[in-house]
Structures are given as structure tokens and as C-alpha cells.
Amino acid sequence: MLDGGNILTRYSIMLTLFVTDTIKNAVGRPRPDLISRCKPKPGTPENVLVTYEVCTETDNHTLHDGWRSFPSGHSSFSFAGLGFLALYFAGQMHVFRPGTDLGKSLIAMAPLLGALMIAISRCEDYRYVWVGLVRGFTDMIQA
């Protein structure tokens, strides 16, 4: 059943994914693992700026995806969905009213901790740099 909260959640996630993919295609920052994706030709000079022509990777999708690090799609998606869930919990538990106890506030903020853990895991896997994760968080705020 589509109620107001369900529709708003879907809208938030779709808008976040649209903004994230648009920025990914426009900016195209390299992932930290781009060189291992590229598989440069033997004898490629080190510490010299080269073009993509030195890459021996035959799968164009793998190589193209190496340039789509910014902003993090995982970070954007998790903060959009779980951020909305945190706001929903806060509204249901009346967290923003004066005199609310700390326990209710912590429960309402728990989904944001989950989204933060997802974002941090992407840095630990050397798939993103921290700037992309921060931008993913700001995409959620915009949506």
C-alpha cells in the first residue's frame, strides 16, 4: 500500500540516485583502485602522466567504472533511505519536542549510524575516497 511515508521514501531515493549518477557522469573522479583496473602495459613509465591508451583491460565497463568514484552511490543511497527512516523514527517518538529523553533520541539516530557504517566500509575496501562519501551524505540532505 502506498501511503505518504512510502511515497516520500521512494521519491527521496529516486532523486538521490538521479543526482548521484548525474554527478558521477559529469565529474568522473578516479577510484583508488583505477591502476589495478587499468592493468598498464609493461614498460609504462612511472610518475609520468599518461592517457587511458596504456591500459590493457579489455572490459570497457570495468575500466569506465574506475572513473565513477565521486560521489559514492552506496553512501548516497544509504543516507537517503536510512536518513528518512531516522526522521520517521524521530517523528513517531516525538524526539523534537522539549523534554524528550536520551534513549528515544539514540534510537531515532540508529539508522544514521548504519548509513555511516556503510559509507565507512566503502573507504575501507579502497573503492572510494572520503570526499565521495561526504558528497553522498550531502546528496541525501538535498533530497
NORLIN-V903888 format. One record per residue. SS is DSSP state (hx for helix, st for strand, lp for the rest). OMEGA is omega in whole degrees, -180 to 180 (none if undefined). D_CENTER is the distance of its C-alpha to the mean C-alpha in Angstrom with 1 decimal. Layout:
ss=SS omega=OMEGA d_center=D_CENTER
ss=SS omega=OMEGA d_center=D_CENTER
This chain:
ss=lp omega=-179 d_center=28.4
ss=lp omega=174 d_center=26.4
ss=lp omega=-177 d_center=26.7
ss=hx omega=-180 d_center=25.2
ss=hx omega=179 d_center=22.4
ss=hx omega=180 d_center=21.4
ss=hx omega=180 d_center=21.6
ss=hx omega=178 d_center=19.5
ss=hx omega=179 d_center=16.7
ss=hx omega=178 d_center=16.8
ss=hx omega=-180 d_center=17.0
ss=hx omega=-179 d_center=14.0
ss=hx omega=180 d_center=11.8
ss=hx omega=179 d_center=13.5
ss=hx omega=179 d_center=13.3
ss=hx omega=179 d_center=9.6
ss=hx omega=178 d_center=9.3
ss=hx omega=-179 d_center=12.3
ss=hx omega=-179 d_center=11.1
ss=hx omega=-179 d_center=7.9
ss=hx omega=177 d_center=10.3
ss=hx omega=179 d_center=13.0
ss=hx omega=178 d_center=11.6
ss=hx omega=-179 d_center=10.6
ss=hx omega=-178 d_center=14.2
ss=hx omega=-174 d_center=15.8
ss=hx omega=176 d_center=14.5
ss=lp omega=175 d_center=14.1
ss=lp omega=-179 d_center=13.6
ss=lp omega=174 d_center=14.7
ss=lp omega=177 d_center=13.0
ss=lp omega=-179 d_center=15.0
ss=lp omega=-177 d_center=16.7
ss=hx omega=-177 d_center=17.9
ss=hx omega=178 d_center=21.5
ss=hx omega=174 d_center=21.7
ss=hx omega=-176 d_center=20.4
ss=hx omega=-175 d_center=22.9
ss=lp omega=-176 d_center=25.8
ss=st omega=179 d_center=28.0
ss=lp omega=174 d_center=31.7
ss=lp omega=-180 d_center=34.1
ss=lp omega=177 d_center=35.6
ss=lp omega=-177 d_center=32.6
ss=lp omega=177 d_center=33.3
ss=lp omega=178 d_center=31.0
ss=lp omega=177 d_center=30.0
ss=lp omega=179 d_center=30.6
ss=lp omega=180 d_center=28.3
ss=lp omega=178 d_center=28.5
ss=lp omega=179 d_center=27.2
ss=hx omega=-177 d_center=25.5
ss=hx omega=178 d_center=29.1
ss=hx omega=-177 d_center=29.4
ss=st omega=177 d_center=26.9
ss=lp omega=178 d_center=28.6
ss=lp omega=-178 d_center=25.7
ss=lp omega=179 d_center=27.1
ss=lp omega=-177 d_center=24.0
ss=hx omega=180 d_center=22.6
ss=hx omega=179 d_center=19.4
ss=hx omega=-180 d_center=18.6
ss=hx omega=-180 d_center=19.5
ss=hx omega=180 d_center=17.8
ss=hx omega=177 d_center=14.4
ss=lp omega=179 d_center=15.0
ss=lp omega=-175 d_center=14.6
ss=lp omega=-176 d_center=11.2
ss=lp omega=-170 d_center=9.1
ss=lp omega=-12 d_center=8.3
ss=lp omega=-178 d_center=5.9
ss=lp omega=177 d_center=3.0
ss=hx omega=178 d_center=3.5
ss=hx omega=-179 d_center=3.7
ss=hx omega=180 d_center=2.4
ss=hx omega=-177 d_center=3.7
ss=hx omega=-178 d_center=6.0
ss=hx omega=179 d_center=7.1
ss=hx omega=178 d_center=7.8
ss=hx omega=-178 d_center=9.5
ss=hx omega=-178 d_center=11.5
ss=hx omega=174 d_center=12.3
ss=hx omega=176 d_center=12.7
ss=hx omega=178 d_center=15.2
ss=hx omega=178 d_center=16.8
ss=hx omega=177 d_center=17.4
ss=hx omega=178 d_center=19.0
ss=hx omega=178 d_center=21.1
ss=hx omega=-180 d_center=22.3
ss=hx omega=178 d_center=23.2
ss=hx omega=-179 d_center=25.1
ss=hx omega=-179 d_center=26.9
ss=lp omega=178 d_center=27.9
ss=lp omega=-177 d_center=28.9
ss=lp omega=-174 d_center=26.9
ss=lp omega=177 d_center=27.4
ss=lp omega=177 d_center=31.2
ss=lp omega=177 d_center=33.3
ss=lp omega=178 d_center=34.5
ss=lp omega=-178 d_center=31.5
ss=lp omega=-175 d_center=31.6
ss=hx omega=-179 d_center=28.9
ss=hx omega=179 d_center=28.4
ss=hx omega=179 d_center=27.2
ss=hx omega=179 d_center=24.8
ss=hx omega=177 d_center=23.3
ss=hx omega=180 d_center=23.1
ss=hx omega=-179 d_center=21.3
ss=hx omega=-178 d_center=18.7
ss=hx omega=177 d_center=18.2
ss=hx omega=177 d_center=15.3
ss=hx omega=175 d_center=13.4
ss=hx omega=176 d_center=14.4
ss=hx omega=178 d_center=13.0
ss=hx omega=178 d_center=9.4
ss=hx omega=178 d_center=10.0
ss=hx omega=176 d_center=11.4
ss=hx omega=-180 d_center=8.6
ss=hx omega=-180 d_center=6.5
ss=hx omega=-180 d_center=9.9
ss=hx omega=179 d_center=10.8
ss=hx omega=176 d_center=8.4
ss=hx omega=-179 d_center=10.5
ss=hx omega=180 d_center=13.6
ss=lp omega=-177 d_center=13.4
ss=lp omega=177 d_center=13.5
ss=lp omega=-177 d_center=10.8
ss=lp omega=169 d_center=9.0
ss=lp omega=-172 d_center=10.7
ss=hx omega=-179 d_center=10.1
ss=hx omega=179 d_center=10.1
ss=hx omega=179 d_center=6.9
ss=hx omega=177 d_center=5.4
ss=hx omega=178 d_center=8.0
ss=hx omega=175 d_center=7.5
ss=hx omega=177 d_center=4.3
ss=hx omega=-180 d_center=7.0
ss=hx omega=174 d_center=9.6
ss=hx omega=178 d_center=8.6
ss=hx omega=-179 d_center=9.3
ss=hx omega=178 d_center=12.4
ss=hx omega=-179 d_center=13.5
ss=lp omega=none d_center=13.4
